[in-house]
Amino acid sequence: MNYPSIIFWSIFVIPLIAALVWLMRQDKRKGITGILILAIILVGCIIYMKITKQFN
């Protein structure tokens, strides 16, 4: 991972994910569903970035 990518992840992605997890945990009924959906989206984005980076 290069330096700008580390800055992007540390400033934008990690706080956004933490805020979304906190917000979803506030909803007692469907909190776990939201966290699972967030995890699936996150893994999908990481896989997409890895695949597209291989072709460049």
All heavy atoms as atom14 arrays in JSON, in Angstrom:
{
  "sequence": "MNYPSIIFWSIFVIPLIAALVWLMRQDKRKGITGILILAIILVGCIIYMKITKQFN",
  "atom14_mask": [
    [1, 1, 1, 1, 1, 1, 1, 1, 0, 0, 0, 0, 0, 0],
    [1, 1, 1, 1, 1, 1, 1, 1, 0, 0, 0, 0, 0, 0],
    [1, 1, 1, 1, 1, 1, 1, 1, 1, 1, 1, 1, 0, 0],
    [1, 1, 1, 1, 1, 1, 1, 0, 0, 0, 0, 0, 0, 0],
    [1, 1, 1, 1, 1, 1, 0, 0, 0, 0, 0, 0, 0, 0],
    [1, 1, 1, 1, 1, 1, 1, 1, 0, 0, 0, 0, 0, 0],
    [1, 1, 1, 1, 1, 1, 1, 1, 0, 0, 0, 0, 0, 0],
    [1, 1, 1, 1, 1, 1, 1, 1, 1, 1, 1, 0, 0, 0],
    [1, 1, 1, 1, 1, 1, 1, 1, 1, 1, 1, 1, 1, 1],
    [1, 1, 1, 1, 1, 1, 0, 0, 0, 0, 0, 0, 0, 0],
    [1, 1, 1, 1, 1, 1, 1, 1, 0, 0, 0, 0, 0, 0],
    [1, 1, 1, 1, 1, 1, 1, 1, 1, 1, 1, 0, 0, 0],
    [1, 1, 1, 1, 1, 1, 1, 0, 0, 0, 0, 0, 0, 0],
    [1, 1, 1, 1, 1, 1, 1, 1, 0, 0, 0, 0, 0, 0],
    [1, 1, 1, 1, 1, 1, 1, 0, 0, 0, 0, 0, 0, 0],
    [1, 1, 1, 1, 1, 1, 1, 1, 0, 0, 0, 0, 0, 0],
    [1, 1, 1, 1, 1, 1, 1, 1, 0, 0, 0, 0, 0, 0],
    [1, 1, 1, 1, 1, 0, 0, 0, 0, 0, 0, 0, 0, 0],
    [1, 1, 1, 1, 1, 0, 0, 0, 0, 0, 0, 0, 0, 0],
    [1, 1, 1, 1, 1, 1, 1, 1, 0, 0, 0, 0, 0, 0],
    [1, 1, 1, 1, 1, 1, 1, 0, 0, 0, 0, 0, 0, 0],
    [1, 1, 1, 1, 1, 1, 1, 1, 1, 1, 1, 1, 1, 1],
    [1, 1, 1, 1, 1, 1, 1, 1, 0, 0, 0, 0, 0, 0],
    [1, 1, 1, 1, 1, 1, 1, 1, 0, 0, 0, 0, 0, 0],
    [1, 1, 1, 1, 1, 1, 1, 1, 1, 1, 1, 0, 0, 0],
    [1, 1, 1, 1, 1, 1, 1, 1, 1, 0, 0, 0, 0, 0],
    [1, 1, 1, 1, 1, 1, 1, 1, 0, 0, 0, 0, 0, 0],
    [1, 1, 1, 1, 1, 1, 1, 1, 1, 0, 0, 0, 0, 0],
    [1, 1, 1, 1, 1, 1, 1, 1, 1, 1, 1, 0, 0, 0],
    [1, 1, 1, 1, 1, 1, 1, 1, 1, 0, 0, 0, 0, 0],
    [1, 1, 1, 1, 0, 0, 0, 0, 0, 0, 0, 0, 0, 0],
    [1, 1, 1, 1, 1, 1, 1, 1, 0, 0, 0, 0, 0, 0],
    [1, 1, 1, 1, 1, 1, 1, 0, 0, 0, 0, 0, 0, 0],
    [1, 1, 1, 1, 0, 0, 0, 0, 0, 0, 0, 0, 0, 0],
    [1, 1, 1, 1, 1, 1, 1, 1, 0, 0, 0, 0, 0, 0],
    [1, 1, 1, 1, 1, 1, 1, 1, 0, 0, 0, 0, 0, 0],
    [1, 1, 1, 1, 1, 1, 1, 1, 0, 0, 0, 0, 0, 0],
    [1, 1, 1, 1, 1, 1, 1, 1, 0, 0, 0, 0, 0, 0],
    [1, 1, 1, 1, 1, 0, 0, 0, 0, 0, 0, 0, 0, 0],
    [1, 1, 1, 1, 1, 1, 1, 1, 0, 0, 0, 0, 0, 0],
    [1, 1, 1, 1, 1, 1, 1, 1, 0, 0, 0, 0, 0, 0],
    [1, 1, 1, 1, 1, 1, 1, 1, 0, 0, 0, 0, 0, 0],
    [1, 1, 1, 1, 1, 1, 1, 0, 0, 0, 0, 0, 0, 0],
    [1, 1, 1, 1, 0, 0, 0, 0, 0, 0, 0, 0, 0, 0],
    [1, 1, 1, 1, 1, 1, 0, 0, 0, 0, 0, 0, 0, 0],
    [1, 1, 1, 1, 1, 1, 1, 1, 0, 0, 0, 0, 0, 0],
    [1, 1, 1, 1, 1, 1, 1, 1, 0, 0, 0, 0, 0, 0],
    [1, 1, 1, 1, 1, 1, 1, 1, 1, 1, 1, 1, 0, 0],
    [1, 1, 1, 1, 1, 1, 1, 1, 0, 0, 0, 0, 0, 0],
    [1, 1, 1, 1, 1, 1, 1, 1, 1, 0, 0, 0, 0, 0],
    [1, 1, 1, 1, 1, 1, 1, 1, 0, 0, 0, 0, 0, 0],
    [1, 1, 1, 1, 1, 1, 1, 0, 0, 0, 0, 0, 0, 0],
    [1, 1, 1, 1, 1, 1, 1, 1, 1, 0, 0, 0, 0, 0],
    [1, 1, 1, 1, 1, 1, 1, 1, 1, 0, 0, 0, 0, 0],
    [1, 1, 1, 1, 1, 1, 1, 1, 1, 1, 1, 0, 0, 0],
    [1, 1, 1, 1, 1, 1, 1, 1, 0, 0, 0, 0, 0, 0]
  ],
  "atom14_positions": [
    [[0.85, -1.17, 0.0], [0.0, 0.0, 0.0], [0.89, 1.23, 0.0], [1.81, 1.34, 0.79], [-0.88, -0.02, 1.24], [-2.29, 0.4, 0.95], [-3.33, 0.72, 2.37], [-3.73, -0.87, 2.98], [0.0, 0.0, 0.0], [0.0, 0.0, 0.0], [0.0, 0.0, 0.0], [0.0, 0.0, 0.0], [0.0, 0.0, 0.0], [0.0, 0.0, 0.0]],
    [[0.61, 2.18, -0.88], [1.44, 3.37, -0.92], [0.96, 4.41, 0.1], [-0.08, 4.27, 0.72], [1.47, 3.96, -2.33], [0.09, 4.27, -2.85], [-0.88, 4.23, -2.11], [0.0, 4.58, -4.12], [0.0, 0.0, 0.0], [0.0, 0.0, 0.0], [0.0, 0.0, 0.0], [0.0, 0.0, 0.0], [0.0, 0.0, 0.0], [0.0, 0.0, 0.0]],
    [[1.75, 5.45, 0.25], [1.51, 6.44, 1.3], [0.17, 7.17, 1.16], [-0.55, 7.3, 2.16], [2.69, 7.42, 1.32], [2.69, 8.33, 2.51], [2.91, 7.83, 3.79], [2.44, 9.68, 2.37], [2.9, 8.66, 4.89], [2.43, 10.52, 3.46], [2.67, 10.0, 4.72], [2.64, 10.82, 5.8], [0.0, 0.0, 0.0], [0.0, 0.0, 0.0]],
    [[-0.22, 7.68, -0.02], [-1.53, 8.34, -0.13], [-2.69, 7.4, 0.21], [-3.7, 7.83, 0.76], [-1.59, 8.8, -1.58], [-0.18, 8.95, -1.99], [0.54, 7.85, -1.26], [0.0, 0.0, 0.0], [0.0, 0.0, 0.0], [0.0, 0.0, 0.0], [0.0, 0.0, 0.0], [0.0, 0.0, 0.0], [0.0, 0.0, 0.0], [0.0, 0.0, 0.0]],
    [[-2.55, 6.14, -0.12], [-3.6, 5.18, 0.19], [-3.76, 5.0, 1.7], [-4.88, 4.91, 2.2], [-3.29, 3.85, -0.48], [-4.28, 2.92, -0.17], [0.0, 0.0, 0.0], [0.0, 0.0, 0.0], [0.0, 0.0, 0.0], [0.0, 0.0, 0.0], [0.0, 0.0, 0.0], [0.0, 0.0, 0.0], [0.0, 0.0, 0.0], [0.0, 0.0, 0.0]],
    [[-2.66, 4.97, 2.41], [-2.7, 4.83, 3.87], [-3.36, 6.06, 4.49], [-4.17, 5.94, 5.41], [-1.28, 4.63, 4.43], [-0.74, 3.27, 3.99], [-1.27, 4.73, 5.95], [0.72, 3.06, 4.3], [0.0, 0.0, 0.0], [0.0, 0.0, 0.0], [0.0, 0.0, 0.0], [0.0, 0.0, 0.0], [0.0, 0.0, 0.0], [0.0, 0.0, 0.0]],
    [[-3.05, 7.24, 3.96], [-3.68, 8.47, 4.47], [-5.18, 8.43, 4.22], [-5.98, 8.76, 5.1], [-3.05, 9.71, 3.81], [-1.62, 9.88, 4.29], [-3.86, 10.97, 4.11], [-0.86, 10.98, 3.59], [0.0, 0.0, 0.0], [0.0, 0.0, 0.0], [0.0, 0.0, 0.0], [0.0, 0.0, 0.0], [0.0, 0.0, 0.0], [0.0, 0.0, 0.0]],
    [[-5.6, 8.01, 3.01], [-7.02, 7.93, 2.7], [-7.73, 6.97, 3.65], [-8.78, 7.3, 4.19], [-7.21, 7.47, 1.25], [-8.63, 7.2, 0.9], [-9.5, 8.25, 0.65], [-9.11, 5.91, 0.83], [-10.82, 8.02, 0.34], [-10.43, 5.66, 0.51], [-11.28, 6.71, 0.26], [0.0, 0.0, 0.0], [0.0, 0.0, 0.0], [0.0, 0.0, 0.0]],
    [[-7.16, 5.79, 3.85], [-7.79, 4.8, 4.74], [-7.86, 5.32, 6.17], [-8.88, 5.15, 6.85], [-7.03, 3.48, 4.7], [-7.45, 2.63, 3.56], [-6.97, 2.65, 2.29], [-8.48, 1.65, 3.56], [-7.62, 1.74, 1.52], [-8.55, 1.1, 2.27], [-9.35, 1.17, 4.53], [-9.46, 0.12, 1.93], [-10.25, 0.18, 4.19], [-10.3, -0.33, 2.91]],
    [[-6.8, 5.95, 6.65], [-6.78, 6.37, 8.06], [-7.67, 7.59, 8.32], [-8.21, 7.73, 9.41], [-5.35, 6.66, 8.51], [-4.81, 7.73, 7.76], [0.0, 0.0, 0.0], [0.0, 0.0, 0.0], [0.0, 0.0, 0.0], [0.0, 0.0, 0.0], [0.0, 0.0, 0.0], [0.0, 0.0, 0.0], [0.0, 0.0, 0.0], [0.0, 0.0, 0.0]],
    [[-7.84, 8.47, 7.33], [-8.63, 9.67, 7.56], [-10.09, 9.48, 7.21], [-10.98, 9.99, 7.9], [-8.03, 10.86, 6.77], [-6.68, 11.22, 7.36], [-8.96, 12.05, 6.78], [-5.96, 12.32, 6.62], [0.0, 0.0, 0.0], [0.0, 0.0, 0.0], [0.0, 0.0, 0.0], [0.0, 0.0, 0.0], [0.0, 0.0, 0.0], [0.0, 0.0, 0.0]],
    [[-10.39, 8.75, 6.14], [-11.76, 8.67, 5.66], [-12.44, 7.33, 5.93], [-13.54, 7.28, 6.47], [-11.82, 8.97, 4.16], [-11.44, 10.37, 3.83], [-10.26, 10.64, 3.19], [-12.26, 11.42, 4.17], [-9.89, 11.93, 2.88], [-11.9, 12.72, 3.87], [-10.72, 12.98, 3.23], [0.0, 0.0, 0.0], [0.0, 0.0, 0.0], [0.0, 0.0, 0.0]],
    [[-11.83, 6.25, 5.55], [-12.5, 4.96, 5.56], [-12.7, 4.42, 6.98], [-13.81, 4.03, 7.35], [-11.74, 3.94, 4.68], [-12.37, 2.58, 4.76], [-11.7, 4.43, 3.24], [0.0, 0.0, 0.0], [0.0, 0.0, 0.0], [0.0, 0.0, 0.0], [0.0, 0.0, 0.0], [0.0, 0.0, 0.0], [0.0, 0.0, 0.0], [0.0, 0.0, 0.0]],
    [[-11.67, 4.37, 7.76], [-11.77, 3.79, 9.11], [-12.74, 4.58, 10.0], [-13.6, 3.97, 10.64], [-10.37, 3.65, 9.74], [-9.57, 2.61, 8.95], [-10.47, 3.26, 11.21], [-8.13, 2.49, 9.35], [0.0, 0.0, 0.0], [0.0, 0.0, 0.0], [0.0, 0.0, 0.0], [0.0, 0.0, 0.0], [0.0, 0.0, 0.0], [0.0, 0.0, 0.0]],
    [[-12.68, 5.93, 10.04], [-13.69, 6.65, 10.84], [-15.11, 6.47, 10.31], [-16.06, 6.38, 11.1], [-13.26, 8.11, 10.74], [-11.82, 8.07, 10.44], [-11.62, 6.86, 9.6], [0.0, 0.0, 0.0], [0.0, 0.0, 0.0], [0.0, 0.0, 0.0], [0.0, 0.0, 0.0], [0.0, 0.0, 0.0], [0.0, 0.0, 0.0], [0.0, 0.0, 0.0]],
    [[-15.28, 6.39, 8.99], [-16.61, 6.19, 8.43], [-17.16, 4.83, 8.84], [-18.32, 4.72, 9.26], [-16.58, 6.29, 6.9], [-17.89, 6.0, 6.2], [-18.94, 7.04, 6.58], [-17.69, 5.94, 4.7], [0.0, 0.0, 0.0], [0.0, 0.0, 0.0], [0.0, 0.0, 0.0], [0.0, 0.0, 0.0], [0.0, 0.0, 0.0], [0.0, 0.0, 0.0]],
    [[-16.35, 3.81, 8.76], [-16.8, 2.47, 9.16], [-17.11, 2.44, 10.65], [-18.12, 1.86, 11.07], [-15.75, 1.42, 8.78], [-15.69, 1.29, 7.26], [-16.05, 0.07, 9.41], [-14.56, 0.44, 6.75], [0.0, 0.0, 0.0], [0.0, 0.0, 0.0], [0.0, 0.0, 0.0], [0.0, 0.0, 0.0], [0.0, 0.0, 0.0], [0.0, 0.0, 0.0]],
    [[-16.27, 3.07, 11.46], [-16.52, 3.1, 12.9], [-17.82, 3.83, 13.22], [-18.61, 3.37, 14.05], [-15.35, 3.78, 13.61], [0.0, 0.0, 0.0], [0.0, 0.0, 0.0], [0.0, 0.0, 0.0], [0.0, 0.0, 0.0], [0.0, 0.0, 0.0], [0.0, 0.0, 0.0], [0.0, 0.0, 0.0], [0.0, 0.0, 0.0], [0.0, 0.0, 0.0]],
    [[-18.08, 4.94, 12.53], [-19.32, 5.69, 12.76], [-20.53, 4.87, 12.32], [-21.56, 4.86, 13.0], [-19.28, 7.01, 12.02], [0.0, 0.0, 0.0], [0.0, 0.0, 0.0], [0.0, 0.0, 0.0], [0.0, 0.0, 0.0], [0.0, 0.0, 0.0], [0.0, 0.0, 0.0], [0.0, 0.0, 0.0], [0.0, 0.0, 0.0], [0.0, 0.0, 0.0]],
    [[-20.42, 4.17, 11.19], [-21.54, 3.35, 10.72], [-21.81, 2.18, 11.67], [-22.97, 1.86, 11.95], [-21.26, 2.84, 9.31], [-21.39, 3.87, 8.2], [-20.91, 3.28, 6.89], [-22.8, 4.36, 8.08], [0.0, 0.0, 0.0], [0.0, 0.0, 0.0], [0.0, 0.0, 0.0], [0.0, 0.0, 0.0], [0.0, 0.0, 0.0], [0.0, 0.0, 0.0]],
    [[-20.76, 1.55, 12.17], [-20.95, 0.45, 13.13], [-21.6, 0.98, 14.39], [-22.53, 0.36, 14.92], [-19.6, -0.24, 13.43], [-19.72, -1.17, 14.62], [-19.12, -1.01, 12.21], [0.0, 0.0, 0.0], [0.0, 0.0, 0.0], [0.0, 0.0, 0.0], [0.0, 0.0, 0.0], [0.0, 0.0, 0.0], [0.0, 0.0, 0.0], [0.0, 0.0, 0.0]],
    [[-21.15, 2.12, 14.9], [-21.75, 2.7, 16.1], [-23.22, 3.02, 15.87], [-24.07, 2.73, 16.71], [-20.99, 3.96, 16.51], [-21.62, 4.64, 17.67], [-21.51, 4.31, 18.98], [-22.52, 5.76, 17.61], [-22.27, 5.17, 19.74], [-22.89, 6.06, 18.93], [-23.03, 6.53, 16.57], [-23.74, 7.11, 19.23], [-23.88, 7.57, 16.87], [-24.23, 7.84, 18.19]],
    [[-23.53, 3.61, 14.7], [-24.9, 3.96, 14.39], [-25.79, 2.74, 14.27], [-26.92, 2.71, 14.76], [-24.94, 4.78, 13.09], [-26.27, 5.37, 12.68], [-26.72, 6.38, 13.73], [-26.14, 6.03, 11.33], [0.0, 0.0, 0.0], [0.0, 0.0, 0.0], [0.0, 0.0, 0.0], [0.0, 0.0, 0.0], [0.0, 0.0, 0.0], [0.0, 0.0, 0.0]],
    [[-25.27, 1.69, 13.65], [-26.07, 0.47, 13.48], [-26.27, -0.27, 14.8], [-27.27, -0.93, 14.99], [-25.4, -0.45, 12.46], [-25.56, 0.05, 11.06], [-24.8, -1.09, 9.94], [-23.99, 0.01, 8.83], [0.0, 0.0, 0.0], [0.0, 0.0, 0.0], [0.0, 0.0, 0.0], [0.0, 0.0, 0.0], [0.0, 0.0, 0.0], [0.0, 0.0, 0.0]],
    [[-25.33, -0.16, 15.71], [-25.48, -0.81, 17.01], [-26.52, -0.1, 17.88], [-27.01, -0.68, 18.83], [-24.14, -0.9, 17.73], [-23.21, -1.89, 17.04], [-21.96, -2.17, 17.82], [-22.15, -2.55, 19.19], [-22.4, -3.78, 19.62], [-22.52, -4.74, 18.76], [-22.51, -4.03, 20.9], [0.0, 0.0, 0.0], [0.0, 0.0, 0.0], [0.0, 0.0, 0.0]],
    [[-26.85, 1.14, 17.55], [-27.87, 1.86, 18.29], [-29.26, 1.28, 18.04], [-30.13, 1.35, 18.89], [-27.87, 3.35, 17.91], [-26.57, 4.06, 18.21], [-26.19, 4.0, 19.67], [-27.01, 4.21, 20.54], [-24.93, 3.68, 19.94], [0.0, 0.0, 0.0], [0.0, 0.0, 0.0], [0.0, 0.0, 0.0], [0.0, 0.0, 0.0], [0.0, 0.0, 0.0]],
    [[-29.45, 0.69, 16.85], [-30.71, 0.05, 16.5], [-30.68, -1.38, 17.04], [-30.0, -2.23, 16.5], [-30.91, 0.06, 14.99], [-32.25, -0.52, 14.58], [-33.13, -0.67, 15.45], [-32.41, -0.84, 13.39], [0.0, 0.0, 0.0], [0.0, 0.0, 0.0], [0.0, 0.0, 0.0], [0.0, 0.0, 0.0], [0.0, 0.0, 0.0], [0.0, 0.0, 0.0]],
    [[-31.4, -1.63, 18.09], [-31.32, -2.94, 18.77], [-31.91, -4.07, 17.94], [-31.46, -5.19, 18.0], [-32.04, -2.87, 20.12], [-31.44, -1.89, 21.07], [-30.02, -2.25, 21.4], [-29.43, -1.25, 22.37], [-28.03, -1.35, 22.52], [0.0, 0.0, 0.0], [0.0, 0.0, 0.0], [0.0, 0.0, 0.0], [0.0, 0.0, 0.0], [0.0, 0.0, 0.0]],
    [[-32.93, -3.79, 17.14], [-33.6, -4.87, 16.41], [-32.81, -5.33, 15.19], [-32.67, -6.51, 14.94], [-34.98, -4.44, 15.95], [-35.98, -4.29, 17.08], [-37.33, -3.92, 16.55], [-37.21, -2.66, 15.79], [-37.91, -2.38, 14.72], [-38.77, -3.23, 14.25], [-37.76, -1.24, 14.11], [0.0, 0.0, 0.0], [0.0, 0.0, 0.0], [0.0, 0.0, 0.0]],
    [[-32.33, -4.38, 14.4], [-31.7, -4.74, 13.13], [-30.23, -4.34, 13.08], [-29.67, -4.22, 12.0], [-32.45, -4.1, 11.97], [-33.86, -4.6, 11.85], [-34.5, -4.1, 10.61], [-35.91, -4.65, 10.54], [-36.56, -4.4, 9.3], [0.0, 0.0, 0.0], [0.0, 0.0, 0.0], [0.0, 0.0, 0.0], [0.0, 0.0, 0.0], [0.0, 0.0, 0.0]],
    [[-29.61, -4.16, 14.19], [-28.21, -3.74, 14.23], [-27.28, -4.76, 13.62], [-26.37, -4.42, 12.87], [0.0, 0.0, 0.0], [0.0, 0.0, 0.0], [0.0, 0.0, 0.0], [0.0, 0.0, 0.0], [0.0, 0.0, 0.0], [0.0, 0.0, 0.0], [0.0, 0.0, 0.0], [0.0, 0.0, 0.0], [0.0, 0.0, 0.0], [0.0, 0.0, 0.0]],
    [[-27.5, -6.03, 13.9], [-26.61, -7.07, 13.39], [-26.75, -7.21, 11.89], [-25.78, -7.45, 11.19], [-26.85, -8.42, 14.12], [-25.69, -9.38, 13.85], [-28.14, -9.04, 13.72], [-24.45, -9.04, 14.59], [0.0, 0.0, 0.0], [0.0, 0.0, 0.0], [0.0, 0.0, 0.0], [0.0, 0.0, 0.0], [0.0, 0.0, 0.0], [0.0, 0.0, 0.0]],
    [[-27.95, -7.02, 11.36], [-28.15, -7.09, 9.91], [-27.38, -5.99, 9.2], [-26.73, -6.23, 8.18], [-29.65, -6.98, 9.58], [-30.36, -7.97, 10.3], [-29.89, -7.15, 8.09], [0.0, 0.0, 0.0], [0.0, 0.0, 0.0], [0.0, 0.0, 0.0], [0.0, 0.0, 0.0], [0.0, 0.0, 0.0], [0.0, 0.0, 0.0], [0.0, 0.0, 0.0]],
    [[-27.43, -4.8, 9.73], [-26.7, -3.68, 9.13], [-25.2, -3.88, 9.17], [-24.5, -3.56, 8.22], [0.0, 0.0, 0.0], [0.0, 0.0, 0.0], [0.0, 0.0, 0.0], [0.0, 0.0, 0.0], [0.0, 0.0, 0.0], [0.0, 0.0, 0.0], [0.0, 0.0, 0.0], [0.0, 0.0, 0.0], [0.0, 0.0, 0.0], [0.0, 0.0, 0.0]],
    [[-24.71, -4.42, 10.28], [-23.27, -4.68, 10.39], [-22.85, -5.75, 9.39], [-21.78, -5.64, 8.77], [-22.91, -5.06, 11.84], [-23.09, -3.83, 12.74], [-21.48, -5.58, 11.92], [-22.92, -4.1, 14.2], [0.0, 0.0, 0.0], [0.0, 0.0, 0.0], [0.0, 0.0, 0.0], [0.0, 0.0, 0.0], [0.0, 0.0, 0.0], [0.0, 0.0, 0.0]],
    [[-23.66, -6.79, 9.2], [-23.34, -7.82, 8.22], [-23.33, -7.26, 6.8], [-22.43, -7.57, 6.01], [-24.33, -8.99, 8.32], [-24.19, -9.88, 9.54], [-25.31, -10.91, 9.57], [-22.84, -10.56, 9.55], [0.0, 0.0, 0.0], [0.0, 0.0, 0.0], [0.0, 0.0, 0.0], [0.0, 0.0, 0.0], [0.0, 0.0, 0.0], [0.0, 0.0, 0.0]],
    [[-24.3, -6.42, 6.49], [-24.33, -5.8, 5.16], [-23.12, -4.9, 4.96], [-22.49, -4.9, 3.89], [-25.65, -5.02, 4.97], [-26.81, -6.01, 4.88], [-25.59, -4.14, 3.73], [-28.17, -5.37, 4.9], [0.0, 0.0, 0.0], [0.0, 0.0, 0.0], [0.0, 0.0, 0.0], [0.0, 0.0, 0.0], [0.0, 0.0, 0.0], [0.0, 0.0, 0.0]],
    [[-22.75, -4.14, 5.98], [-21.56, -3.28, 5.9], [-20.31, -4.12, 5.68], [-19.45, -3.76, 4.87], [-21.43, -2.44, 7.17], [-20.21, -1.54, 7.25], [-20.28, -0.47, 6.16], [-20.1, -0.9, 8.61], [0.0, 0.0, 0.0], [0.0, 0.0, 0.0], [0.0, 0.0, 0.0], [0.0, 0.0, 0.0], [0.0, 0.0, 0.0], [0.0, 0.0, 0.0]],
    [[-20.2, -5.24, 6.37], [-19.03, -6.11, 6.21], [-18.96, -6.68, 4.79], [-17.89, -6.73, 4.18], [-19.06, -7.23, 7.23], [0.0, 0.0, 0.0], [0.0, 0.0, 0.0], [0.0, 0.0, 0.0], [0.0, 0.0, 0.0], [0.0, 0.0, 0.0], [0.0, 0.0, 0.0], [0.0, 0.0, 0.0], [0.0, 0.0, 0.0], [0.0, 0.0, 0.0]],
    [[-20.1, -7.08, 4.24], [-20.13, -7.62, 2.88], [-19.73, -6.56, 1.87], [-18.95, -6.81, 0.95], [-21.53, -8.2, 2.56], [-21.78, -9.45, 3.39], [-21.7, -8.48, 1.07], [-23.21, -9.94, 3.36], [0.0, 0.0, 0.0], [0.0, 0.0, 0.0], [0.0, 0.0, 0.0], [0.0, 0.0, 0.0], [0.0, 0.0, 0.0], [0.0, 0.0, 0.0]],
    [[-20.23, -5.34, 2.04], [-19.88, -4.25, 1.13], [-18.39, -3.93, 1.24], [-17.71, -3.73, 0.22], [-20.73, -3.01, 1.43], [-22.18, -3.26, 1.03], [-20.2, -1.78, 0.71], [-23.14, -2.18, 1.47], [0.0, 0.0, 0.0], [0.0, 0.0, 0.0], [0.0, 0.0, 0.0], [0.0, 0.0, 0.0], [0.0, 0.0, 0.0], [0.0, 0.0, 0.0]],
    [[-17.86, -3.9, 2.44], [-16.45, -3.6, 2.65], [-15.56, -4.66, 1.99], [-14.61, -4.32, 1.29], [-16.15, -3.5, 4.14], [-14.7, -3.18, 4.51], [-14.35, -1.8, 4.0], [-14.51, -3.28, 6.0], [0.0, 0.0, 0.0], [0.0, 0.0, 0.0], [0.0, 0.0, 0.0], [0.0, 0.0, 0.0], [0.0, 0.0, 0.0], [0.0, 0.0, 0.0]],
    [[-15.88, -5.93, 2.2], [-15.09, -7.0, 1.59], [-15.2, -6.94, 0.07], [-14.2, -7.1, -0.64], [-15.55, -8.38, 2.13], [-14.95, -9.51, 1.33], [-15.18, -8.52, 3.6], [0.0, 0.0, 0.0], [0.0, 0.0, 0.0], [0.0, 0.0, 0.0], [0.0, 0.0, 0.0], [0.0, 0.0, 0.0], [0.0, 0.0, 0.0], [0.0, 0.0, 0.0]],
    [[-16.39, -6.67, -0.45], [-16.56, -6.54, -1.89], [-15.73, -5.41, -2.47], [-15.11, -5.56, -3.53], [0.0, 0.0, 0.0], [0.0, 0.0, 0.0], [0.0, 0.0, 0.0], [0.0, 0.0, 0.0], [0.0, 0.0, 0.0], [0.0, 0.0, 0.0], [0.0, 0.0, 0.0], [0.0, 0.0, 0.0], [0.0, 0.0, 0.0], [0.0, 0.0, 0.0]],
    [[-15.67, -4.28, -1.79], [-14.87, -3.14, -2.26], [-13.38, -3.47, -2.24], [-12.66, -3.11, -3.17], [-15.14, -1.91, -1.41], [-16.77, -1.22, -1.68], [0.0, 0.0, 0.0], [0.0, 0.0, 0.0], [0.0, 0.0, 0.0], [0.0, 0.0, 0.0], [0.0, 0.0, 0.0], [0.0, 0.0, 0.0], [0.0, 0.0, 0.0], [0.0, 0.0, 0.0]],
    [[-12.94, -4.14, -1.21], [-11.52, -4.51, -1.13], [-11.16, -5.48, -2.24], [-10.12, -5.33, -2.9], [-11.19, -5.09, 0.26], [-11.27, -3.97, 1.3], [-9.81, -5.72, 0.27], [-11.16, -4.45, 2.73], [0.0, 0.0, 0.0], [0.0, 0.0, 0.0], [0.0, 0.0, 0.0], [0.0, 0.0, 0.0], [0.0, 0.0, 0.0], [0.0, 0.0, 0.0]],
    [[-12.0, -6.46, -2.5], [-11.75, -7.42, -3.58], [-11.74, -6.69, -4.93], [-10.87, -6.94, -5.77], [-12.79, -8.55, -3.55], [-12.55, -9.43, -2.33], [-12.73, -9.38, -4.83], [-13.64, -10.45, -2.08], [0.0, 0.0, 0.0], [0.0, 0.0, 0.0], [0.0, 0.0, 0.0], [0.0, 0.0, 0.0], [0.0, 0.0, 0.0], [0.0, 0.0, 0.0]],
    [[-12.69, -5.79, -5.14], [-12.75, -5.02, -6.39], [-11.47, -4.21, -6.58], [-10.92, -4.15, -7.68], [-13.97, -4.11, -6.38], [-14.03, -3.19, -7.57], [-14.4, -3.66, -8.81], [-13.71, -1.84, -7.43], [-14.45, -2.82, -9.91], [-13.75, -0.99, -8.52], [-14.12, -1.49, -9.75], [-14.16, -0.64, -10.82], [0.0, 0.0, 0.0], [0.0, 0.0, 0.0]],
    [[-10.99, -3.56, -5.52], [-9.76, -2.76, -5.63], [-8.57, -3.65, -5.96], [-7.72, -3.27, -6.77], [-9.5, -2.0, -4.33], [-10.42, -0.84, -4.13], [-10.06, 0.24, -2.73], [-9.34, -0.79, -1.52], [0.0, 0.0, 0.0], [0.0, 0.0, 0.0], [0.0, 0.0, 0.0], [0.0, 0.0, 0.0], [0.0, 0.0, 0.0], [0.0, 0.0, 0.0]],
    [[-8.48, -4.81, -5.35], [-7.37, -5.73, -5.63], [-7.41, -6.22, -7.07], [-6.38, -6.29, -7.73], [-7.41, -6.93, -4.68], [-7.16, -6.59, -3.24], [-5.74, -6.19, -3.03], [-5.51, -5.93, -1.56], [-4.16, -5.52, -1.27], [0.0, 0.0, 0.0], [0.0, 0.0, 0.0], [0.0, 0.0, 0.0], [0.0, 0.0, 0.0], [0.0, 0.0, 0.0]],
    [[-8.59, -6.55, -7.57], [-8.72, -7.05, -8.94], [-8.37, -5.95, -9.95], [-7.62, -6.2, -10.9], [-10.14, -7.6, -9.19], [-10.33, -8.88, -8.41], [-10.39, -7.83, -10.67], [-11.75, -9.4, -8.43], [0.0, 0.0, 0.0], [0.0, 0.0, 0.0], [0.0, 0.0, 0.0], [0.0, 0.0, 0.0], [0.0, 0.0, 0.0], [0.0, 0.0, 0.0]],
    [[-8.88, -4.75, -9.75], [-8.62, -3.68, -10.7], [-7.16, -3.23, -10.64], [-6.61, -2.8, -11.65], [-9.53, -2.48, -10.49], [-9.4, -2.01, -9.15], [-10.97, -2.82, -10.78], [0.0, 0.0, 0.0], [0.0, 0.0, 0.0], [0.0, 0.0, 0.0], [0.0, 0.0, 0.0], [0.0, 0.0, 0.0], [0.0, 0.0, 0.0], [0.0, 0.0, 0.0]],
    [[-6.53, -3.33, -9.5], [-5.13, -2.95, -9.38], [-4.23, -3.94, -10.13], [-3.18, -3.57, -10.65], [-4.73, -2.86, -7.92], [-3.35, -2.29, -7.74], [-3.08, -1.98, -6.3], [-1.65, -1.51, -6.18], [-1.54, -0.29, -5.48], [0.0, 0.0, 0.0], [0.0, 0.0, 0.0], [0.0, 0.0, 0.0], [0.0, 0.0, 0.0], [0.0, 0.0, 0.0]],
    [[-4.63, -5.21, -10.19], [-3.83, -6.22, -10.89], [-3.79, -5.94, -12.39], [-2.79, -6.22, -13.04], [-4.4, -7.61, -10.67], [-4.16, -8.13, -9.28], [-4.81, -9.5, -9.08], [-5.52, -9.97, -9.94], [-4.52, -10.1, -7.96], [0.0, 0.0, 0.0], [0.0, 0.0, 0.0], [0.0, 0.0, 0.0], [0.0, 0.0, 0.0], [0.0, 0.0, 0.0]],
    [[-4.85, -5.38, -12.95], [-4.9, -5.13, -14.39], [-4.23, -3.84, -14.79], [-4.03, -3.6, -15.97], [-6.35, -5.17, -14.87], [-6.96, -6.53, -14.77], [-8.08, -6.75, -13.98], [-6.44, -7.6, -15.46], [-8.65, -8.0, -13.87], [-7.0, -8.85, -15.37], [-8.11, -9.07, -14.58], [0.0, 0.0, 0.0], [0.0, 0.0, 0.0], [0.0, 0.0, 0.0]],
    [[-3.89, -2.98, -13.86], [-3.24, -1.7, -14.2], [-1.77, -1.82, -14.2], [-1.02, -2.35, -13.67], [-3.69, -0.59, -13.26], [-5.11, -0.2, -13.53], [-5.6, -0.4, -14.63], [-5.77, 0.37, -12.54], [0.0, 0.0, 0.0], [0.0, 0.0, 0.0], [0.0, 0.0, 0.0], [0.0, 0.0, 0.0], [0.0, 0.0, 0.0], [0.0, 0.0, 0.0]]
  ]
}
